[in-house]
Amino acid sequence: MPEVIINGPEGRLECRYMPGNQPDAPTAIILHPEPNKRGTMNNRVTFALYKLFQARGFSVLRFNFRGVGKSQGSYDNGEGELADAATAMDWLQNQNPASTECWIAGFSFGSWIGMQLMMRRPEITGFISISPPASTHDFTFLAPCPVSGLIVQGGENSQVSSDRILQLVDKISKQKGVTIDVGIIEEANQFFSAHLNEAMEAVSKYVDRRTTKINDSTQKLIG
């Protein structure tokens, strides 16, 4: 997991990057939780997502938002962090010009930033949103959600109820051809403290299903 330093909007951004084995490997960018609450790219959920995509041959990048770790700048309530994420995605795409599949995955605050970025970047083909903060952050920008993806929610999340997540999904699932799956991990809290394996299993199954379909379609075109 080599360290990479890229030039961000407020100075350097500290990253970890692992390239895929193939020149056309799909890409994934992983976004960490609340920077103002000690969230970092080494958060256990963020790191698990990074390893999951790496194991599937993706070129995968995770990084610290401004003001976290070695990243320069200071917390900007989401606006600056969105600019950080866009810069990181530019760098990732420049490293992988042959890639045609791009995923974004985020945990809590990171999922909110990721879904905003998704609205601005049509090259994003899939998303994973873990514990989206739907009770404290505005998701009305998803009108509707442009890309299919997966939301993973803890059944015992004390910050955001499962009903609130289902209501959100109902509001944003309006675009033809877009499906938003929801995986509710019963007894899990917001952080999946004792249920991280179950959460990652849900993500694994979803990513494998989506990428298998993409690979099958490619083989049919080649054939």
C-alpha positions in Angstrom: 0.0 0.0 0.0 2.4 2.7 -1.2 1.9 6.2 0.2 1.1 8.8 -2.5 1.0 12.6 -2.0 -1.0 14.5 -4.5 -1.6 18.2 -4.9 -5.0 19.1 -3.5 -7.0 22.4 -3.4 -5.5 23.4 -0.1 -2.1 21.7 -0.4 -1.0 18.1 -0.2 -3.4 15.2 0.2 -2.1 12.0 1.9 -3.2 8.9 0.0 -2.7 5.2 -0.2 -2.9 3.7 -3.7 -2.8 0.2 -5.0 -2.9 -0.3 -8.8 -4.7 -3.2 -10.4 -2.9 -5.9 -12.2 -4.5 -5.1 -15.6 -4.1 -1.8 -17.6 -7.9 -1.6 -17.9 -8.6 -2.5 -14.3 -11.7 -0.8 -12.8 -11.1 2.0 -10.3 -12.4 2.7 -6.9 -12.0 5.6 -4.5 -12.7 5.2 -0.8 -13.9 8.1 1.4 -13.5 8.1 5.2 -15.9 9.3 8.0 -16.2 12.7 9.7 -12.8 14.5 9.7 -14.0 16.7 12.7 -14.7 13.6 14.7 -11.3 11.9 14.2 -12.3 10.1 11.0 -9.3 9.1 8.9 -8.5 6.9 5.9 -7.3 4.2 8.4 -10.8 3.9 9.9 -11.6 0.1 10.1 -14.6 0.3 7.8 -12.8 2.5 5.3 -9.7 0.2 5.3 -12.0 -2.9 4.9 -13.6 -1.3 1.8 -10.1 -0.6 0.4 -9.0 -4.1 0.9 -12.2 -5.5 -0.6 -11.8 -3.6 -3.9 -8.1 -4.4 -4.0 -8.8 -8.1 -3.7 -11.1 -7.8 -6.8 -8.4 -6.4 -9.0 -9.4 -2.7 -8.8 -7.0 0.1 -8.9 -8.0 1.6 -5.5 -7.3 4.8 -3.7 -8.0 6.1 -0.2 -6.9 9.4 1.2 -7.2 11.7 4.1 -9.4 14.8 3.7 -7.9 18.2 4.3 -6.6 18.7 7.8 -6.4 14.9 8.6 -3.0 13.1 9.0 -0.5 14.6 6.6 -3.2 16.3 4.4 -3.0 20.1 4.5 -5.8 22.5 5.1 -8.6 22.5 7.7 -12.1 21.0 7.9 -14.6 22.8 5.6 -18.0 21.3 6.5 -18.1 19.3 3.3 -17.5 21.9 0.6 -13.8 21.7 0.6 -13.8 17.9 1.2 -15.9 17.5 -2.0 -13.2 19.4 -3.8 -10.6 17.1 -2.3 -12.5 14.0 -3.5 -12.8 15.4 -7.0 -9.0 16.1 -7.1 -8.3 12.6 -5.8 -10.6 11.1 -8.5 -8.8 13.1 -11.2 -5.5 11.7 -10.1 -6.9 8.2 -10.0 -8.3 8.5 -13.5 -5.1 9.9 -14.8 -3.2 6.9 -13.5 -5.7 4.5 -15.2 -6.7 6.0 -18.6 -7.8 2.7 -20.0 -10.3 2.0 -17.2 -14.0 2.1 -18.2 -15.5 1.3 -14.8 -15.3 3.7 -11.8 -16.7 3.1 -8.3 -17.0 5.3 -5.2 -17.4 4.0 -1.7 -17.8 5.9 1.5 -18.5 5.5 5.2 -20.8 8.0 7.0 -19.6 11.5 6.1 -17.6 9.9 3.3 -20.7 8.4 1.8 -22.4 11.9 1.8 -19.4 13.3 0.0 -19.2 10.4 -2.4 -22.8 10.7 -3.4 -22.4 14.4 -4.1 -19.4 13.6 -6.3 -21.4 11.0 -8.1 -23.9 13.7 -9.2 -21.0 15.7 -10.8 -19.1 12.9 -12.4 -20.9 10.8 -15.0 -18.0 8.4 -15.3 -18.9 6.9 -11.9 -20.6 3.5 -12.6 -21.4 2.2 -9.1 -21.4 3.2 -5.5 -21.3 1.8 -2.0 -22.7 3.9 0.9 -22.1 2.7 4.4 -24.2 4.3 7.2 -25.2 7.4 5.2 -26.0 10.2 7.7 -29.5 10.8 6.3 -30.8 12.4 9.5 -28.1 15.0 9.8 -27.0 15.8 6.3 -29.0 16.9 3.2 -29.4 14.3 0.5 -31.9 16.2 -1.6 -29.2 16.7 -4.3 -30.0 13.1 -5.3 -32.9 14.0 -7.5 -32.8 11.4 -8.7 -29.8 9.1 -8.1 -28.1 8.6 -11.4 -26.3 5.4 -10.7 -27.1 2.0 -9.2 -25.5 1.1 -5.9 -25.7 -0.4 -2.5 -26.5 1.2 0.9 -25.5 -0.8 4.0 -27.2 0.1 7.2 -27.0 -1.2 10.8 -30.3 -2.3 12.1 -29.4 -0.8 15.5 -28.0 2.4 14.2 -29.0 5.0 16.9 -28.2 8.0 14.7 -30.2 7.0 11.6 -33.1 4.6 11.6 -33.5 2.0 9.0 -36.9 3.5 8.2 -35.2 6.8 7.4 -32.9 5.1 5.0 -35.7 3.3 3.2 -37.6 6.6 2.9 -34.5 8.1 1.4 -34.1 5.3 -1.1 -37.8 5.6 -2.1 -37.3 9.3 -2.8 -34.1 8.9 -5.0 -35.0 5.7 -6.8 -36.8 7.4 -9.7 -34.5 7.1 -12.6 -35.2 4.4 -15.1 -32.6 1.6 -15.1 -31.2 2.7 -11.7 -31.6 0.3 -8.7 -30.5 1.1 -5.2 -30.1 -2.0 -3.1 -30.3 -1.8 0.7 -28.5 -4.3 3.0 -29.7 -4.0 6.6 -27.4 -5.8 9.1 -29.6 -6.7 12.0 -28.1 -5.9 15.5 -25.3 -3.8 13.9 -24.7 -0.2 15.2 -23.6 2.7 13.1 -20.0 1.7 13.2 -20.5 -2.1 12.7 -18.5 -2.6 15.8 -19.2 -6.3 16.1 -20.6 -6.8 12.6 -18.0 -5.6 10.2 -17.6 -9.0 8.5 -21.4 -9.1 7.8 -21.3 -5.6 6.3 -18.3 -6.5 4.1 -20.0 -9.7 3.0 -23.0 -7.7 1.8 -20.7 -5.4 -0.1 -18.7 -8.3 -1.6 -21.8 -10.0 -2.9 -23.0 -6.8 -4.5 -19.8 -5.9 -6.1 -19.2 -9.4 -7.4 -22.7 -9.5 -8.9 -22.3 -6.2 -10.6 -18.8 -6.8 -12.0 -19.8 -10.3 -13.2 -22.6 -8.7 -15.2 -20.2 -6.2 -16.7 -17.6 -8.9 -17.6 -20.3 -11.1 -19.1 -21.5 -8.2 -21.3 -18.0 -7.4 -22.4 -17.4 -11.1 -23.4 -20.6 -11.0 -25.5 -19.5 -7.9 -27.3 -16.1 -9.5 -28.0 -17.7 -12.8 -29.1 
